[in-house]
Amino acid sequence: MRFTGDKVFKVLVAVIAASALAILIITGYTLSVGSMPVLQKFGLNFFFGQQWSPAAGREIFGLLPYILGTLATSGIALLIGVPLSLGIAIFLVEMAPRSLRVPISYLVELLAAVPSVIYGLWGLFVFRGFMVTYIETPISKYLGWIPIFSGEPGGLDIFTAGAILAIMIIPTVASISKEVISSVPNSIREGAYSIGATKWEVIKRWVISYGRSGIFGAVILGLGRAVGETMAVTMLIGNATSFSAMPTSLFNPGQTLSSLIASGILDASSPFAYSAYIGAGLALLFMSLIINVGAHFVMTRVFKVKGGAIE
Amino acid sequence: MTTLAQENITTKPSQVFQEIDSNAKMQAINVDAWFGQKQILKSVSLSVKPHTVTAIIGPSGCGKSTFLRCFNRMHELVPNAKMVGQILLDGKNIYDRRIDPVQIRRRVGMVFQKPNPFPTMSIYDNVAAGLKLTGVKTGKSLDEVVKRSLEQVTLWDEVKDDLKKPGTSISGGQQQRLCIARAIALQPEVILMDEPCSALDPIATAKIEKLVIELKQTYAVVIVTHNMQQASRVSDYTAFMYLGELIEFGETGQIFENPKNRLTEKYITGEFG
């Protein structure tokens, strides 16, 4: 009897495990079928075209501005969010007294529990003003001659959306990095101290170096969140469409794949336009997959990680 | 245990070495240490002579490792750790407020219980790491120091073709010798060893012991060990510690053949430990 029980359990668990793969395949299939009309009409131009016009009879759909917009906001999110997250993680593990460590870790993780529409609202009413007054206007004044900082800062733009994403990825990146850094064996720190390393050197040359693959994993998870995040971005990015959505300046309104879908799909006037938004979803799914597969490649080939350890 | 504790009170030796010993390379004067509220060391004083091996023996938990870690200010790295007293290096207190612990750790090297080569660094970089911290970047002089240090620990011939491989790719005994090479690459004055053979097999242990005896020609060595035979084989002086106190300190021959303290005698003869 116990033997049969084991077998049943094994099959059950295998089915559950397989369902994860099945969900991914079904999602991909559904999106592919749904976007077939636009893909058939535009082919690869659907991904590399710059125009987006749902006007009946003269429909034309190209995703390039939104793909680039997604990359731009996610890039800004990493650029700002990763150093902050690492700073938090290093402080918590290497410096904070135990009495601070637990409450601050808890607060950081609590940031993840804030619904993204709240970040959007806060961004709209508080953060946007802050960005315009203290960040964008000074940058525009002194560095406005650099193309990516050109234009009049209005607050509803790629930079603000990227900055809010940076805040939103902090809990993910910081809490995983914290776990990675605390898993660095103390014997390594002691060895480094014993040859005359300062605290900063121990962190920089030993702790980060030992935990680099784990920290890289944390960054990828953060990137995954940044690429897919919808609500807050939709509320803050300015929702440009067509040519004007090309992310040429950080201070211009833009659009990401997810914000394009969220802000447009309810107004889709025809089944064909509807199919274009589903196609945007397919592109988003592909981007996420490519990022994850690419990250796995970097982990195994560049860092030579096998079974979680650096070779 | 109770009888021992009572004996401990009655046979507590009068404190020695309270005056500065001008012949000592390092000298501990009335060192007390705590982890939180728990007192680990009680007024321990001891001097380490240049070009000698000093062994610290005693049962587990007697404070010998903690005491050793006071000699290069590693003790203070543990949260809640506290230490009172003086430790002199060439007559100067290393706990003086003007002294940077980083400088002390370059002069007083350390080898740990478990071999801990840096896994993200090559064998070469493991040896060179300390020098790189001081600003020596690359070049011939660094190559020479690495080679000389590895030769001193008789590891050069075994790893000279694999210098680029990770420090953790070699055997445990080799790793421990690599860690000794890492310490001596900085040309310290004193080397502290915290049970350096406890994770090694007998052959690797014999190599390390031979090395310890050679090292004293250049450095003063302090070795903590739970292995009494090892202490008698390698050391010139032996300190016996028990429950955070230094019970007896003297020439190794005297400690092992003619201990003055009854507790030392009991420990040496294996009556407890």
Chai-1 contact restraints between the chains, C-beta under 6 A:
chainA,res_idxA,chainB,res_idxB,connection_type,confidence,min_distance_angstrom,max_distance_angstrom,comment,restraint_id
A,S187,B,N116,contact,1.0,0.0,6.0,A-B,restraint_1
A,G191,B,N116,contact,1.0,0.0,6.0,A-B,restraint_2
A,S194,B,R105,contact,1.0,0.0,6.0,A-B,restraint_3
A,S194,B,M110,contact,1.0,0.0,6.0,A-B,restraint_4
A,I195,B,G130,contact,1.0,0.0,6.0,A-B,restraint_5
A,G196,B,V102,contact,1.0,0.0,6.0,A-B,restraint_6
A,G196,B,R105,contact,1.0,0.0,6.0,A-B,restraint_7
A,G196,B,R106,contact,1.0,0.0,6.0,A-B,restraint_8
A,G196,B,G130,contact,1.0,0.0,6.0,A-B,restraint_9
A,G196,B,L133,contact,1.0,0.0,6.0,A-B,restraint_10
A,A197,B,L133,contact,1.0,0.0,6.0,A-B,restraint_11
A,T198,B,V102,contact,1.0,0.0,6.0,A-B,restraint_12
A,S209,B,T120,contact,1.0,0.0,6.0,A-B,restraint_13
A,Y210,B,T120,contact,1.0,0.0,6.0,A-B,restraint_14
